[in-house]
Amino acid sequence: MSALADLQRMIADDLLGRAPAVIEGLIADGARADRATLAGVYRHAYGARLVEVLEAEFPGTRGLMGAAAFADAARAYVGRHPSHHPSVRWLGRSFAADLAEAGDPVAAEMAAFEWALGLAFDAEPGGIVSVAELAALPAEAWDDLRADVQPGLSVIELHHPVHEIWPAAKAGETVERPGPLAAPLALAVWRLGLDPQYRPLQPGEDQLLAAFRSGASFGEALGSLDPGQALNWFAGWCITEIISAMRL
């Protein structure tokens, strides 16, 4: 390993609190502050900037938890999950799991939802299946029909209706933590044009979509579902651009 890489690792370990302080020994006293003060500025600024990144990525989670609790959770997260990617865009990829491990399932689900929204927004655009294409399919083709979904589609399982309070929490309004749902909810998150979308999937609809995503044909995915209902769901997915392509 080069001397520069060794130096970078030493400073990173210091900034993240993983090793004894070294920055003071690498810098000189300044005209207005001594080296200890300057090193403290470096340490604070690095962590504070990463907390700001998480605040921007998870505004609804911050609104739900409160600014102080969120900042504490974010600082702890950065210490456990330092950024390893050149872009801080990916810093929060494990934030939801970290909140769950910390014993806050509601905030964890809100964070998972917001992360899915970000993935949908950033995803490469897929194709579009028109109503005319759908109507032109002969009846005998449906059994072998396979479909591709939009690259940014996520389906997350919720045990609390965090998507219902997200707009208010994101806007900084005071929100109450929702109680648990009677049954788990599958929430689809994707992008329509330039705007992220989300909606709950009906019982059975989530199974059909999961089967398509695994590569199953319409006939294989149908299982015990009502064919007419399955056709309606599929048509709705095409209209709302969840489906990006059909193939036989």
C-alpha positions in Angstrom: 0.0 0.0 0.0 1.3 3.5 -0.9 2.3 6.1 1.6 -0.6 8.3 0.5 -3.1 5.4 0.9 -1.7 4.8 4.4 -2.1 8.4 5.3 -5.7 8.6 3.9 -6.6 5.5 5.9 -5.1 6.9 9.1 -7.0 10.2 8.8 -10.3 8.3 7.9 -9.9 6.1 11.0 -9.4 9.2 13.1 -12.4 11.0 11.6 -14.6 8.0 12.2 -13.3 7.4 15.7 -11.9 4.0 14.9 -8.3 4.7 15.9 -6.4 7.1 18.2 -6.2 10.7 17.1 -3.5 11.4 14.4 -4.6 14.6 12.7 -3.0 16.8 15.3 0.4 15.3 14.5 -0.1 16.0 10.8 -1.0 19.7 10.8 0.5 22.9 12.2 -1.0 25.5 14.5 -2.8 28.2 12.5 -2.8 31.9 12.9 -6.1 31.9 14.7 -6.4 28.4 16.1 -4.1 25.8 17.4 -3.8 22.3 15.8 -6.1 20.7 18.3 -8.9 23.1 17.5 -8.3 22.7 13.7 -8.4 18.9 14.1 -11.7 19.2 16.0 -13.1 21.2 13.1 -12.2 18.5 10.7 -13.7 15.8 12.8 -17.0 17.7 13.4 -17.3 18.8 9.8 -16.9 15.3 8.3 -19.6 13.7 10.5 -21.9 16.8 10.3 -21.8 16.7 6.5 -22.7 13.0 6.3 -25.6 13.6 8.8 -26.8 16.4 6.4 -26.7 13.9 3.5 -28.9 11.5 5.5 -31.3 14.3 6.4 -31.7 15.2 2.8 -32.2 11.5 1.8 -34.7 10.7 4.6 -36.7 13.8 5.4 -39.8 11.8 6.4 -37.8 9.7 8.7 -36.3 12.8 10.3 -39.8 14.3 10.6 -41.1 11.1 12.3 -38.2 10.7 14.7 -37.6 14.4 15.5 -34.5 16.3 14.6 -32.5 15.4 17.7 -33.2 11.7 17.7 -32.6 11.5 13.9 -29.2 13.2 14.3 -28.2 10.8 17.0 -29.2 7.8 14.9 -27.5 9.2 11.8 -24.2 9.9 13.7 -24.3 6.4 15.1 -25.0 5.0 11.7 -22.1 6.8 10.1 -19.8 5.4 12.7 -21.0 1.8 12.0 -21.4 2.2 8.2 -18.8 4.6 6.8 -19.1 5.6 3.2 -17.2 3.3 0.9 -18.6 4.6 -2.4 -17.1 7.7 -4.3 -20.7 9.2 -4.2 -22.5 9.9 -0.9 -25.7 9.0 -2.8 -25.2 5.4 -1.5 -24.4 6.3 2.1 -27.9 5.5 3.4 -28.3 2.1 1.7 -28.3 0.3 5.1 -29.9 3.0 7.2 -33.3 1.3 7.4 -31.7 -2.0 8.5 -29.7 -0.1 11.1 -32.8 1.5 12.5 -34.5 -1.8 12.7 -31.6 -3.3 14.6 -31.7 -0.3 16.9 -35.3 -1.3 17.8 -37.3 1.4 15.9 -39.4 -0.6 13.4 -41.6 2.3 12.4 -38.7 4.6 11.5 -37.0 1.7 9.8 -40.0 1.2 7.5 -40.2 4.9 6.8 -36.5 4.9 5.8 -37.0 1.8 3.6 -39.9 3.5 1.9 -37.9 6.7 1.3 -34.9 4.7 0.0 -37.2 3.0 -2.4 -38.5 6.4 -3.6 -34.9 7.5 -4.2 -34.1 4.3 -6.2 -37.1 4.8 -8.3 -36.2 8.4 -9.1 -32.6 7.6 -9.9 -33.3 4.5 -12.0 -32.7 4.3 -15.8 -36.0 4.7 -17.7 -37.5 1.5 -19.1 -39.9 1.1 -22.0 -43.6 1.6 -22.1 -46.4 -0.8 -23.1 -49.2 1.0 -24.8 -52.9 0.1 -24.5 -52.9 -0.6 -28.2 -50.1 -3.2 -27.8 -52.0 -4.8 -25.0 -55.2 -5.0 -26.9 -53.5 -6.5 -30.0 -52.4 -9.6 -28.1 -54.3 -12.6 -29.3 -56.0 -14.6 -26.5 -53.8 -17.7 -27.2 -50.7 -15.6 -26.5 -51.5 -14.8 -22.9 -50.5 -18.1 -21.4 -46.8 -17.8 -22.5 -46.6 -14.0 -22.0 -43.7 -12.8 -20.0 -43.1 -9.2 -18.9 -40.3 -6.9 -17.7 -40.9 -4.3 -15.0 -39.4 -0.9 -14.7 -35.8 -0.9 -13.4 -36.6 1.3 -10.5 -39.5 -0.8 -9.2 -39.4 -1.9 -5.5 -42.0 -3.8 -3.5 -41.5 -3.3 0.3 -43.4 -5.0 3.1 -44.9 -2.7 5.6 -46.2 -3.5 9.0 -47.1 0.2 9.7 -48.8 2.6 7.3 -45.8 5.0 7.1 -46.7 5.9 3.5 -49.8 7.6 4.7 -48.0 10.0 7.1 -45.0 10.5 4.8 -46.2 13.7 3.1 -46.8 15.4 6.4 -43.6 14.1 8.0 -41.6 15.2 5.0 -43.0 18.7 5.2 -42.0 18.9 8.9 -45.4 18.7 10.3 -46.0 17.0 13.7 -47.0 13.4 13.1 -48.0 10.6 15.4 -46.4 7.2 15.0 -48.9 4.9 13.3 -49.9 1.7 15.0 -49.4 -1.7 13.4 -51.5 -2.8 10.5 -53.8 -5.8 10.9 -51.8 -7.6 8.2 -48.6 -6.9 6.4 -49.0 -4.6 3.3 -47.0 -4.8 0.1 -46.3 -1.4 -1.2 -45.1 -0.9 -4.8 -42.8 2.0 -5.5 -41.8 3.0 -9.0 -41.5 6.0 -11.3 -44.1 7.3 -13.8 -42.4 9.8 -16.1 -40.2 11.9 -13.8 -42.3 11.4 -10.7 -41.9 8.5 -8.1 -45.2 6.7 -7.4 -46.4 4.4 -4.7 -49.5 2.4 -4.0 -50.5 -0.7 -1.9 -50.9 -3.9 -3.9 -54.0 -5.9 -3.4 -53.8 -9.4 -1.9 -52.8 -11.7 -4.8 -51.6 -8.8 -6.9 -48.3 -8.8 -5.0 -47.9 -12.5 -5.7 -48.6 -12.0 -9.4 -46.1 -9.2 -9.7 -43.5 -11.2 -7.8 -43.9 -14.1 -10.2 -43.5 -11.9 -13.3 -40.4 -10.4 -11.7 -38.9 -13.9 -11.2 -39.4 -14.6 -14.9 -42.6 -16.6 -14.9 -45.1 -16.5 -17.8 -48.6 -15.3 -17.3 -49.9 -18.9 -17.2 -47.2 -19.9 -14.6 -47.8 -16.8 -12.5 -51.6 -17.1 -12.5 -51.7 -20.0 -10.1 -55.1 -20.0 -8.4 -55.8 -16.3 -9.1 -58.9 -15.3 -11.1 -57.8 -14.8 -14.7 -60.0 -11.8 -15.2 -58.7 -10.1 -12.1 -55.1 -10.9 -13.1 -55.7 -9.4 -16.5 -57.1 -6.2 -14.9 -54.1 -5.9 -12.7 -51.7 -6.4 -15.6 -53.5 -3.8 -17.7 -53.3 -1.4 -14.8 -49.5 -2.0 -14.5 -49.1 -1.2 -18.2 -51.1 2.0 -17.9 -49.2 3.2 -14.9 -45.9 2.1 -16.5 -44.9 -0.5 -14.0 -44.5 -2.9 -17.0 -41.7 -1.8 -19.3 -41.9 -4.6 -22.0 -43.9 -7.7 -23.0 -42.4 -10.8 -24.7 -43.6 -14.2 -25.8 
